């Protein structure tokens, strides 16, 4: 288990996650512009969430397309 922590509007939040998932979360937050060691404004977290939501939506669309392709074979 690893700690993932960030500060938003002066409040520090820490959570323990499985090692691989913690590494993914830390990497994704950094790529989204969220600072893990300094204070963040809430809009940074919203942007990070929307970034992941867009990826998930794209994955769902791709999966649906693959299922349709497999069904037509």
C-alpha positions in Angstrom: 0.0 0.0 0.0 1.2 3.5 -0.8 0.0 6.9 0.3 -1.4 9.3 -2.3 -1.8 12.8 -1.0 -2.6 16.3 -2.3 -3.7 19.6 -0.9 -6.8 21.5 -2.2 -7.7 24.9 -0.9 -5.4 24.5 2.1 -6.8 21.1 3.1 -4.5 18.1 2.9 -6.0 14.7 1.8 -4.2 11.4 2.1 -5.4 8.0 1.1 -3.7 4.6 0.9 -4.0 2.7 -2.4 -2.6 -0.5 -3.8 0.9 0.1 -5.1 0.2 -0.1 -8.8 -2.9 2.0 -8.6 -1.2 4.6 -6.4 1.6 4.9 -9.0 -1.1 5.3 -11.8 -3.0 8.0 -9.8 0.2 9.9 -8.9 1.4 9.9 -12.6 -2.0 10.9 -13.9 -2.4 13.7 -11.4 1.0 15.1 -12.4 0.2 14.8 -16.1 -3.0 16.7 -15.5 -1.1 19.6 -13.8 -2.1 18.8 -10.2 0.8 19.5 -7.7 1.2 16.7 -5.2 3.4 18.7 -2.8 1.8 22.2 -2.9 -1.7 23.7 -2.7 -4.1 23.3 -5.6 -7.2 25.1 -6.6 -10.4 22.9 -7.0 -10.5 23.6 -10.8 -7.3 21.6 -11.2 -9.0 18.5 -9.7 -12.1 19.1 -11.9 -9.9 19.3 -15.0 -8.1 16.1 -13.9 -11.4 14.3 -13.4 -12.8 15.5 -16.8 -9.6 14.3 -18.5 -10.1 10.8 -17.1 -13.8 10.9 -17.8 -13.1 11.7 -21.5 -10.6 8.8 -21.6 -13.1 6.4 -20.1 -15.8 7.6 -22.6 -13.4 7.0 -25.5 -12.6 3.5 -24.2 -16.3 2.7 -23.9 -16.8 3.8 -27.5 -13.9 1.8 -28.7 -15.1 -1.3 -26.8 -18.6 -0.9 -28.3 -17.1 -0.7 -31.8 -15.0 -3.8 -31.2 -18.1 -5.7 -30.0 -20.0 -4.7 -33.1 -17.1 -5.7 -35.3 -16.9 -9.1 -33.5 -20.6 -9.6 -33.8 -20.5 -9.0 -37.5 -17.9 -11.7 -38.1 
